Amino acid sequence: MIKLSVTALLLAASVYAGNLGFESGSIKAHTEVFGDTTIDPMTKKATSRLSMDASPTTLKGSIEISMNDLFSDNKKRDEHMQEALESSTFPKAVFDVKEVVSKGGDTYVLKGVMSLHGVSKAMNFEGTITEEGNKVRIKAQSSMKMTDFGIKPIKMMFLTVRDQVDLSVDVGLKR
């Protein structure tokens, strides 16, 4: 009887556990050119190596993007961005989730390590994690400085790109 109960408990738990595949959404970056305009590159492609049991605090793993998939509303500026990111040498950005801390309700802090441009640094994202059926949605924000990752902000004549980049994640994942 005990074996049957343990087996039933493990089967029930496995319904909630599992890998989370990227289904839809976007990952956006925002910065500005001093004295000119905003720059808002984004991607709608990501590779998820995330998994989660029944609670969002059990979220672990990584999410990765290809730097070549970043695009904005200006193709020429995108070429300069790819040069600054040295995307041929450093083709990926990876956020590795180490811990998820509840702040109450659906609000969480995702603590982890961002690997970008050959540099890995601790970084936190804050936002919401919601579940509906077999789908999980993560909406979170963070910010970083390009120079912290060895990236030199672009300077063109009298215009300079701001060092700070605001990151916004809105992804739908499927179990």
C-alpha positions as CSV (number, residue, x, y, z in Angstrom):
1,M,0.0,0.0,0.0
2,I,2.8,2.4,0.8
3,K,4.5,1.7,-2.5
4,L,1.3,2.5,-4.3
5,S,0.9,5.8,-2.4
6,V,4.5,6.8,-3.2
7,T,4.1,5.9,-6.8
8,A,0.9,7.9,-7.0
9,L,2.6,10.9,-5.4
10,L,5.6,10.8,-7.8
11,L,3.2,10.6,-10.8
12,A,1.2,13.5,-9.5
13,A,4.4,15.6,-9.0
14,S,5.7,14.8,-12.5
15,V,2.6,16.3,-14.0
16,Y,3.8,19.7,-12.6
17,A,7.5,19.2,-13.3
18,G,9.2,19.5,-16.6
19,N,11.0,21.4,-19.2
20,L,9.7,24.7,-20.5
21,G,10.1,25.3,-24.2
22,F,10.1,28.8,-25.7
23,E,6.7,29.3,-27.4
24,S,6.3,33.0,-28.1
25,G,7.3,36.4,-26.9
26,S,10.1,38.9,-27.1
27,I,13.3,40.0,-25.4
28,K,13.9,43.7,-25.8
29,A,16.8,46.1,-25.1
30,H,16.4,49.8,-24.8
31,T,19.0,52.5,-24.8
32,E,19.4,56.0,-26.2
33,V,21.7,58.0,-28.3
34,F,22.4,61.2,-26.4
35,G,21.0,64.1,-28.3
36,D,19.2,62.0,-30.9
37,T,16.9,59.1,-30.5
38,T,16.1,55.8,-28.8
39,I,17.5,52.4,-29.8
40,D,15.2,49.5,-29.2
41,P,16.6,46.2,-30.6
42,M,14.6,43.0,-29.9
43,T,14.3,39.4,-30.7
44,K,11.4,37.1,-30.9
45,K,13.6,34.0,-30.9
46,A,15.1,32.3,-27.8
47,T,16.2,28.9,-26.7
48,S,14.9,27.8,-23.3
49,R,16.7,25.3,-21.1
50,L,14.4,26.1,-18.2
51,S,12.5,23.7,-16.0
52,M,10.0,24.3,-13.2
53,D,8.2,22.1,-10.8
54,A,4.8,23.2,-9.3
55,S,6.1,26.5,-7.9
56,P,7.7,29.4,-9.8
57,T,10.4,29.4,-7.0
58,T,11.7,26.1,-8.5
59,L,12.4,27.7,-11.9
60,K,16.0,26.8,-12.9
61,G,18.1,26.6,-16.1
62,S,18.9,29.1,-18.8
63,I,17.4,31.1,-21.6
64,E,19.6,32.0,-24.6
65,I,19.4,34.3,-27.6
66,S,21.5,34.7,-30.7
67,M,23.0,38.2,-31.0
68,N,22.4,38.0,-34.7
69,D,18.6,37.7,-34.1
70,L,18.5,41.2,-32.6
71,F,16.9,43.8,-34.8
72,S,15.5,47.4,-34.6
73,D,13.8,49.8,-36.9
74,N,17.0,50.8,-38.6
75,K,19.1,48.3,-40.6
76,K,22.2,50.5,-40.8
77,R,22.1,51.1,-37.0
78,D,21.7,47.3,-36.6
79,E,24.9,46.8,-38.5
80,H,26.7,49.1,-36.2
81,M,25.2,47.4,-33.2
82,Q,26.4,44.0,-34.4
83,E,29.9,45.4,-34.8
84,A,29.9,46.8,-31.3
85,L,28.6,43.5,-29.9
86,E,31.2,41.6,-31.9
87,S,28.5,39.1,-32.6
88,S,30.7,37.0,-34.9
89,T,33.1,36.4,-32.0
90,F,30.4,36.4,-29.2
91,P,27.3,35.0,-30.9
92,K,25.1,34.4,-27.8
93,A,23.7,36.0,-24.6
94,V,22.7,33.6,-21.9
95,F,20.9,34.2,-18.6
96,D,21.3,31.3,-16.2
97,V,18.6,31.3,-13.4
98,K,20.2,30.3,-10.1
99,E,17.4,31.2,-7.7
100,V,13.8,32.6,-7.8
101,V,12.6,34.6,-4.8
102,S,8.9,35.4,-4.2
103,K,8.0,39.0,-3.4
104,G,4.4,38.1,-2.9
105,G,1.6,37.3,-5.3
106,D,2.9,36.6,-8.8
107,T,5.9,38.9,-8.3
108,Y,9.4,37.3,-8.2
109,V,13.1,38.2,-8.4
110,L,15.0,35.9,-10.8
111,K,18.6,35.9,-9.5
112,G,21.2,34.6,-11.9
113,V,24.2,35.1,-14.1
114,M,24.3,36.9,-17.5
115,S,26.9,35.8,-19.9
116,L,27.5,38.3,-22.7
117,H,30.5,39.3,-24.8
118,G,32.7,36.8,-23.0
119,V,31.9,38.1,-19.5
120,S,29.7,36.5,-16.9
121,K,28.2,38.7,-14.2
122,A,25.5,38.3,-11.5
123,M,22.2,39.9,-12.5
124,N,18.7,40.0,-11.3
125,F,15.4,40.4,-13.2
126,E,12.2,41.4,-11.4
127,G,8.7,40.7,-12.7
128,T,5.9,38.3,-12.8
129,I,5.7,34.5,-13.4
130,T,2.2,33.2,-14.1
131,E,0.8,29.8,-15.0
132,E,-2.2,28.8,-17.0
133,G,-2.6,25.2,-17.8
134,N,0.6,23.9,-19.3
135,K,1.9,27.4,-20.1
136,V,4.1,29.7,-18.1
137,R,4.6,33.4,-18.8
138,I,7.5,35.4,-17.5
139,K,7.5,39.2,-17.7
140,A,10.5,40.7,-16.1
141,Q,12.9,43.7,-16.3
142,S,16.5,44.5,-15.5
143,S,19.2,46.9,-16.6
144,M,22.9,46.6,-17.3
145,K,25.8,48.6,-18.4
146,M,27.5,47.7,-21.7
147,T,30.9,48.5,-20.3
148,D,30.4,46.0,-17.5
149,F,30.5,43.3,-20.2
150,G,33.4,44.8,-22.1
151,I,31.2,46.4,-24.8
152,K,32.1,49.9,-25.8
153,P,29.1,52.2,-26.5
154,I,29.1,53.4,-30.1
155,K,30.3,56.9,-30.8
156,M,29.6,58.6,-34.1
157,M,30.7,62.1,-34.6
158,F,29.0,64.1,-31.8
159,L,26.6,61.3,-30.8
160,T,27.2,58.7,-28.1
161,V,25.1,55.7,-27.2
162,R,24.1,55.6,-23.5
163,D,26.0,52.9,-21.6
164,Q,22.9,51.7,-19.7
165,V,20.6,49.2,-21.4
166,D,17.2,48.4,-20.0
167,L,16.1,44.8,-20.6
168,S,12.6,43.6,-20.9
169,V,11.5,40.0,-21.1
170,D,8.0,38.9,-22.0
171,V,8.1,35.2,-22.9
172,G,5.5,32.4,-23.1
173,L,6.8,28.9,-22.3
174,K,5.1,25.6,-22.7
175,R,5.6,22.4,-20.7
